[in-house]
Amino acid sequence: MDSSANPSDMTKPPRARVEDAVDHDTAPAAEAPRNRDYLEGFLAAKTGDAAVGGEGSDLQADVIAALREIFDPEIPVNIYDLGLIYGVEVDDNRDATVTMTLTTPHCPVAESMPAEVELRVSSVPGIRDAEVNLVWDPPWGPHKMSDDARLELGML
């Protein structure tokens, strides 16, 4: 902008108005008015009768899939197949509760693992809130591992 120009000499450009918009694909508005039905299908859609959460729901399966992406730092197996997850519940309000344990109370990730699980579960699309309950009873043992985990570790 030229610094010698007087601001009072400049005029504001005209504002754009909806009526000024030209739809190039159809005839002028007077001949064919636009139908604003883009929300009609959305508003008419009915929600499914199936429960959002519960045992065997898609949302619970998504949470379990997310848990299978978290690996124990000392054992190269995910925490779900390792048997550290005792329960995954998702209610109809899309709140997830994960009950878990660790291999030992003196585990080096005892402070960080539950927070990581909570963060990962709460990031699953559709989950509103996540809570992790860390329990020590019953204690974890190798018998809690899945067959996949045992195969991975050469225990089968």
VENVEN-V912780 format. One record per residue. N is the residue number from 1. RES is the residue in one small letter. PHI is phi in whole degrees, -180 to 180 (* if undefined). OMEGA is omega in whole degrees, -180 to 180 (* if undefined). D_LAST is the distance of its C-alpha to the last C-alpha in Angstrom with 1 decimal. Layout:
N_RES_PHI_OMEGA_D_LAST ; N_RES_PHI_OMEGA_D_LAST
This chain:
1_m_*_-179_77.2 ; 2_d_-74_-177_80.8 ; 3_s_-71_180_81.6 ; 4_s_-85_-179_85.3 ; 5_a_-72_179_84.8 ; 6_n_-85_-178_86.0 ; 7_p_-59_-179_83.3 ; 8_s_-74_179_85.9 ; 9_d_-80_-177_86.6 ; 10_m_-87_177_83.0 ; 11_t_-110_179_82.3 ; 12_k_-75_176_78.9 ; 13_p_-69_179_77.3 ; 14_p_-66_178_77.3 ; 15_r_-79_177_74.3 ; 16_a_-76_-180_72.1 ; 17_r_-126_-179_72.5 ; 18_v_-60_-179_70.5 ; 19_e_-64_-179_73.5 ; 20_d_-79_-178_73.9 ; 21_a_-67_-180_70.5 ; 22_v_-112_176_70.9 ; 23_d_-95_-173_68.4 ; 24_h_-75_-176_68.7 ; 25_d_-85_-177_66.9 ; 26_t_-127_178_69.3 ; 27_a_-70_179_73.0 ; 28_p_-56_-175_74.8 ; 29_a_-58_-179_74.0 ; 30_a_-67_-178_77.3 ; 31_e_-84_-177_76.5 ; 32_a_-138_-180_72.8 ; 33_p_-66_180_71.6 ; 34_r_-77_175_68.0 ; 35_n_-92_179_65.8 ; 36_r_-103_-178_63.5 ; 37_d_-111_-177_60.8 ; 38_y_-65_177_57.7 ; 39_l_-96_-174_56.6 ; 40_e_-57_-180_57.6 ; 41_g_-66_-180_54.2 ; 42_f_-65_-178_52.3 ; 43_l_-72_-179_54.5 ; 44_a_-83_-178_54.5 ; 45_a_-66_178_50.7 ; 46_k_-98_176_49.2 ; 47_t_-76_-179_46.0 ; 48_g_-68_178_43.4 ; 49_d_-82_-179_43.3 ; 50_a_-69_178_39.5 ; 51_a_-69_-180_38.5 ; 52_v_-71_-177_37.4 ; 53_g_-105_178_34.7 ; 54_g_102_-179_32.8 ; 55_e_-63_177_29.5 ; 56_g_82_-180_28.3 ; 57_s_-74_178_31.1 ; 58_d_-62_-179_30.9 ; 59_l_-66_177_31.7 ; 60_q_-65_178_28.8 ; 61_a_-63_178_26.5 ; 62_d_-66_178_28.2 ; 63_v_-65_179_27.6 ; 64_i_-63_177_23.9 ; 65_a_-62_178_23.8 ; 66_a_-66_179_25.7 ; 67_l_-67_179_23.4 ; 68_r_-73_177_20.5 ; 69_e_-92_-180_22.7 ; 70_i_-101_-177_22.7 ; 71_f_-110_174_20.2 ; 72_d_-68_-176_19.7 ; 73_p_-69_-178_21.7 ; 74_e_-101_-178_19.6 ; 75_i_-122_-174_16.0 ; 76_p_-76_180_15.8 ; 77_v_-137_179_14.7 ; 78_n_-70_-172_17.3 ; 79_i_-68_179_18.5 ; 80_y_-73_180_18.1 ; 81_d_-72_177_14.4 ; 82_l_-71_177_14.1 ; 83_g_91_179_15.9 ; 84_l_-81_180_19.2 ; 85_i_-97_-179_21.2 ; 86_y_-90_-179_22.3 ; 87_g_-167_176_24.8 ; 88_v_-131_179_26.6 ; 89_e_-120_175_30.1 ; 90_v_-127_-179_32.7 ; 91_d_-91_-177_36.2 ; 92_d_-70_175_39.0 ; 93_n_-90_179_40.6 ; 94_r_69_175_37.6 ; 95_d_-97_-179_36.7 ; 96_a_-106_174_33.0 ; 97_t_-124_-180_31.6 ; 98_v_-113_175_28.2 ; 99_t_-104_-175_27.0 ; 100_m_-143_174_24.5 ; 101_t_-135_174_23.5 ; 102_l_-125_-178_22.3 ; 103_t_-62_178_19.8 ; 104_t_-157_178_22.9 ; 105_p_-62_-180_26.6 ; 106_h_-95_180_27.2 ; 107_c_-59_-178_25.1 ; 108_p_-64_180_27.1 ; 109_v_-105_-177_27.1 ; 110_a_-60_180_28.1 ; 111_e_-88_-174_31.5 ; 112_s_-95_-175_30.6 ; 113_m_-63_179_27.3 ; 114_p_-61_178_29.0 ; 115_a_-67_177_31.9 ; 116_e_-65_178_29.8 ; 117_v_-62_180_28.1 ; 118_e_-61_180_31.6 ; 119_l_-64_-178_32.9 ; 120_r_-67_-179_30.2 ; 121_v_-68_-179_30.5 ; 122_s_-69_178_34.3 ; 123_s_-88_177_34.3 ; 124_v_-69_179_32.8 ; 125_p_-57_-180_35.7 ; 126_g_103_179_37.1 ; 127_i_-83_180_36.0 ; 128_r_-85_-177_39.2 ; 129_d_-150_180_37.8 ; 130_a_-132_178_34.5 ; 131_e_-135_179_33.9 ; 132_v_-117_175_30.9 ; 133_n_-106_178_30.7 ; 134_l_-93_-178_28.7 ; 135_v_-124_179_27.8 ; 136_w_-119_-179_26.4 ; 137_d_-126_3_26.2 ; 138_p_-77_180_23.7 ; 139_p_-69_179_22.0 ; 140_w_-72_174_18.8 ; 141_g_-149_-179_15.7 ; 142_p_-58_179_12.0 ; 143_h_-67_180_11.8 ; 144_k_-84_-179_13.8 ; 145_m_-73_175_11.3 ; 146_s_-75_178_10.7 ; 147_d_-62_178_7.7 ; 148_d_-61_180_9.2 ; 149_a_-66_179_9.3 ; 150_r_-64_178_5.8 ; 151_l_-65_179_5.3 ; 152_e_-60_-178_8.7 ; 153_l_-91_179_8.2 ; 154_g_73_-179_5.7 ; 155_m_-99_179_3.8 ; 156_l_-108_*_0.0
